Amino acid sequence: MKISVIVAYHDEKNYIRDCLGSLAEQSFHDFEVIMVCDGCDKPDVSEWNGLSIHFARTGGAGGVAAARNVGLDSAAGEYIFFMDADDYLASDTLERLVEREVPGGVAYGRLQSTWYSRKVYFDNGEELDRQNGVEHKVYDGDMDNAYEYLPMRAKSLQGITILGMLISRKVIQEHSIRFCEDLHYFSDLPFLMQVLSHAEKTSFCEDGLYIKRKHNDPVNLPSLLQAKDDEKKVFEGMEAYRRAKKFIPAQDESKNQYLDYKFVKWLVTRIASFLVEAKPAKQKETAIVLQDTLKLLGNGVYRMLKHHPKKLIRYGMAGDAAGLAKKTRNHARKQTLFRICTSRKRYLYEKVFSKMKMMEDTVIFESFFGKSYSDSPKYIFEYLNEKYPGKYNYMWVNAGKKLSLPYSSGQMKRFSFKYFYYMARAKYIVFNGRQPQYFIKRKGNVFLETWHGTPLKKLVFDMEDVTTASPLYKEQFYIQTRSWDYLVAPNQFSEDIFRRAFMYDGKMLETGYPRNDILYREDKEQRMRKIKLELGIPEDKKVILYAPTWRDDEFYGHAQYKFTLKLDLEQMKRELGKEYVVILRTHYFIADFLDLSQYEGFAWNLSKYDDIARLYLISDILITDYSSVFFDYANLRRPMLFFTYDLEKYRSVLRGFYMDVEEELPGPMLFETEEIIESIRRIDEVKEEYQEKYDRFCKKYCSWEDGHATEKVVHAVFGLTGQEK
Ligand code: C2G
């Protein structure tokens, strides 16, 4: 017997038809159903004669944990699969999960919640039945230890579930893993953490769909455990977290961080609001337990937290319940105020500012959402200032931190009053990313979109499903691109893709990237020396720039992406330190800032440095992965290595590539630090080996670049000829 499907049944008479019906229609047949009745009578299952259904029961209403334990006692399958009686599966869920083959481990799929019954609709209106047109991705890559997908399944501590997981029974048996029956709401949490800590392998398969039904009858349905909220739940959440933490070894950073982060979310959303309402005695009692619980929180989680949760943790650690409640109240007030303020700003933007006279000589610049003074907008700004001093007024968008600008310009924080004011009135807008969806394009307005890289990873309308973005992503993108007047194309390849993937039919500037002009400057050598000096990088050392991209699936929260350094800097320092230094440059979406102080003198973390083009200039070798940085770096004709340790996952799961990387990349794809070191040692040979590919690459991707892109763009967009006095 391959699988024992354990269904905890608590009289969900109205729903069991969908549950059993979906099991009866599975394309995989080698399974038994163990239906554990928890304090209720057996349902009539005569309709499903074809299914092998065994009944068991708890000794009274023992709860879902007790029911699952009873189910485990009589299970004979190689794998266990738990279901709630009101949920159902897609017709190939079990087949997809079994395909992962995880003896001694866990395979899990995607959870999809719905208000609807089987074969009707998902919440987003998609039909469930795949034959009828909805495509669900099948991932080829074998994702061993795919823990990183867990955060996608649960928003907070209470959403962590074993549902939709195929678990090797051997793991459960060998380690006597049981559900804690004293936990009413959180019994899945310690169970799952224990399973994961013993699993030899964890595999994720998006196609193994588990459909979780939502209800609005909190009185009668056990699945509404999620919806009810009470004091018991708050205490139980802390207890479950404490128990779960015991099962994770201290050195297992990814699982610890995962759990810690969920707990902090729980603290911010539930415990804190509970404290706001609680009487002083209850506040005190909670604070004592919380203080004790927070001792288990690892340091790793701090890096990814914003100011507010950090503050709550500090109060919690000090046992100061009143302080924690006060902080929560103030935060809620601020948020309400923020919401009111934002809608007032939007109102003024639409109804007042946009009706005012357009500022004909004002140009707004934004690069990477105001995070830096960089990229093509920077070079366009500098060119305008050098060639046409005093001709325009400038406003730079920042992300809250003032940018350091070499010419006079106003600055405004993104989404501030000032921002809305100028966005409504400035004639020229130069962005390297997208503008807000509600941007109003006025008559006479000129929108120059420079974009920020030759695409390797598939973009918008070329992606089947943008699973990690908002469901409205494509629609928003479409609306946004309608406002663009000019789009800069670095090469023909990008132009073709932009047209299709952005569904863009405006003017295309076939100029190359203004940001790359610097790579063609004749005074490159002097500039390199100056930059090295400015950064304190020894002039006699060669520089390796490591600039990886971000990963769609590794995140802490909205626009907060994780980065795990897979390059062994210790080893690199040992083996290459005499000749080289390393610059680490993470993508601007990455929230983690790695402390490299232990490698002082060998490695620099320049992730916050404004302009990567200046780092290209001073580096002798580039290591990257799937980032568009290599298209730009190729302009220097210097050697590149590709550290593609997660190639299969990235290529087949996350994005899909526009090019055949094995065929076209102008450098070796490497998977281990040793290989990187080895290639650096013999870098001249590597260069020679890849010369032909490199030449072909440059012909295809760099042939429009000649160091004059900025002037071409400026002349086209601002109606200048270059001959003005
Ligand atoms: N970048 C950087 N440092 C990194 C990675 C990227 O400064 N470690 C900058 C580079 O200018 C790069 C740009 O951000 O060209 C875009 O980064 P990508 O890694 O290519 O990723 P993404 O932001 O997803 O853009 O068409 C391009 C795509 O949209 C990719």
Boltz pocket constraint, residues with backbone or C-beta under 6 A from the ligand:
constraints:
  - pocket:
      binder: B
      contacts: [[A, 375], [A, 452], [A, 453], [A, 454], [A, 455], [A, 456], [A, 457], [A, 546], [A, 547], [A, 548], [A, 549], [A, 550], [A, 585], [A, 586], [A, 587], [A, 588], [A, 610], [A, 612], [A, 626], [A, 627], [A, 628], [A, 629]]
      max_distance: 6.0
